[in-house]
Amino acid sequence: MNTLVIFFVVGIALVVVQQFAASTSRSREETHPFSVHDMVAMKRISDPQVSPDGQWIVFDLKVIDLEENKGRSDLWLVRVDGNGLRRLTSHTAGSSNPRWAPDGKSIWFLSSRTDRSQVWRIPVDGGEASVITTSETSVSYFHWHPDAQHLIYIAETPESAEEKKLRDKGYGFIFYEENLKHRNLYLQKVSEKTPAEQITQDVTIWDFEFSPDGEKIAVSTSEKNLIDYRYMFRKIFILDLKSKKLDQLTENEGKLGNYVFSPDGSMLVYAAALSRNDHQVSQVYVIPINGGESQNLTEPNFRGHVEWVAWKDASTVLYRAGEGMWTTFSTVPAKGGKRKIVLNSKDSGIIYGEPDLNSDSRFAAFTGSSPQNPSDLYYWKVDDKPKRLTTLNPWISEKKLGKQEIVRYKSRDGADIEGILIYPVGYKKGTAYPLIVYVHGGPEAHYSQRWITGYSTPGQVMAGKEYAIFYPNYRASTGYGVEFAAVGYEDPAGKEFDDVADGIEYLINQGIADKNRVGLAGGSYGGFASAWFATYYTKMVKAVCMFVGISDLISKHGTTDIAYEELYVHSGKPLEEAWDLNLKRSPIYWAHQSQTATLIYGGAADTRVHPSQSMELYRRMKMNNHPAVRLVQYPGEGHGNRKQPGRIDVLFRQMEWFDWYVKENKPITGPMPRLDLSDKYGF
């Protein structure tokens, strides 16, 4: 699985409720639990960018557009003292990826206001946006050249005239993983309307960073434009802009994170996996630009995962890491040595996101989240305490939220496991409550002590309905070191899911959870867990909701779009060498014994976990006369629902399924919950 599944945890609920006004103000007298309607009103920040003079921050603000019946993304500005907050863009197509012009007078961003994504420009002082690029295919990524005269962007090779002609005549056949189009770099002179110059070919470019003098570009490349190649086979090359020559810099095996030139241009710092079998980026490395060996700056046996890297100054590296339930920012000498933690979210209770540093790395902007606050903007003078600049959702403080705390327990073989527990609103000690377990995907992901209520994991909504909610960081999760993360290697549905079962037992033994009223849900690898508990661990759970989940490991090997990733960082052996293990760790093998009400749902266009995975589990259960199984598929959706209608349905369908079988404890041999939920959609 890939890290995109973190989308299930942080995604906002897109629910149309006509009685909601655009304003998010709330009466001071309201003391209701957090509701589905409140999820609609939440605002979220992403991608903050500091201006060249360090005085302003532009950011992407996501809200629900009730009139358009979809999510909206617009750009906003605020001064670093927290004043002057104002909206910069307003368009139904949305705006994202804001970047400052070198002179600080305008913002450049991506938008699909035409028939494809292009780079647009809007003056900071106000005015209409104007389109800059005219790429034949969508622009996916761009940067200003340090000379302030050029943009360089990434876009796929367009169709040839002959290909368009054949497609129009009905001959647009699919040659699976063969007739791929590379992602190329294009150079655009900003002051001229001449076509952009293509500067790479015959290789796919995923992202890039300029050297300080602008003469070189570090690019991550792969042989093919396939998501599997992006995950597993990216290497960093140095592109000389004059000669257009590409020279390979790194020999990293496995997954690759971000990378940045040193201030003097002599070194590159990058985040990468420890080995090919490491299922996530976990280490920080430096390497000389002119050749030489890379050096791992990560302390041995680091009990965390490095997630982002940068330079604090010419001799010091700055990196962000997930460490258990918290995030840290640390510095380490570029020549190697002991790290120094300069910011620890445990001290403030705020989980800080990936920062944007100004040119001399003295200031940064990032998002912050806590159990009581989904998203706000913070300004950080490096080595000082971050300052909160916005209060986007003040009304949440007036809601009754379930208490959220970290719990720790021992697995059956003595391992220390952490999880997050949200208590029911109005919790009374000694009362056993219905329990819902949300299992994260990946498994290369982890829960942190932040706001974790989303459309497919509506924890605070369920707490308001008097459920206890549990989010376990089972073994194979990130944030606890490479050794902890590798427990699931060559052992699918082994100790990792036993840890989830042990967490349920722990909460039952603590008197918090009612052993007869337990439900479990998850997406992707968490959907695999859902299917496993519906079949192998069926006696532990009354109902499950399986979202884009795995049911047959054997067929999954042949239908996923990340087969190499699955082989190298998860299964470890070719299928031919592990038939028996893959068979017996597949939920369909145990489907005949299921006594669990099983709701299965997912995108009909999912290439990561093919829809046939859902169909196989459904069919095996049906053929064994299972009385309470339902399959719902969402047209046009992939690995997780991104459109409003599918999110609405997942949210309400999951809630009704759990209310019916878990909270009300209805027998699985009786009627199932209603099929038609359209009265909930808010038309």
Secondary structure, DSSP 8 states (H G I E B T S, - for coil): --GGGGHHHH-------TT--S-----TT---B--HHHHHH--EEEEEEE-TTSSEEEEEEEEEETTTTEEEEEEEEEETTS---EE----TT--EEEEE-TTSSEEEEEE-SSSS-EEEEEETT----EE----SS-EEEEEE-TTSSEEEEEEE----HHHHHHHHTT-----TTTS---EEEEEEETT--S--EE---SSEEEEEEE-TTSSEEEEEEESSS-HHHHHH--EEEEEETTT--EEE-----S-EEEEEE-TTSSEEEEEE-SSTT-SS--EEEEEETTS---EE-S-TT-SSEEEEEEEEETTEEEEEEEETTEEEEEEEETT----EEEEEHHHHT-EE---EE-TTSSEEEEEEEETTEEEEEEEEETTS--EE---S-GGGGGSB---EEEEEEE-TTS-EEEEEEE--TT--TT--EEEEEEE-SSSS----SS----SSS-HHHHHHTT-EEEEEE-TT-SSS-HHHHGGGTT-TTSHHHHHHHHHHHHHHHTTSEEEEEEEEEEETHHHHHHHHHHHTTGGG-SEEEEES--S-HHHHHHH-S-HHHHIIIII-S-GGG-HHHHHHTSGGGGGGG--SEEEEEEETT-SSS-HHHHHHHHHHHHHTT-SSEEEEEETT--SS--SHHHHHHHHHHHHHHHIIIIIS---TTS----S--GGGS--
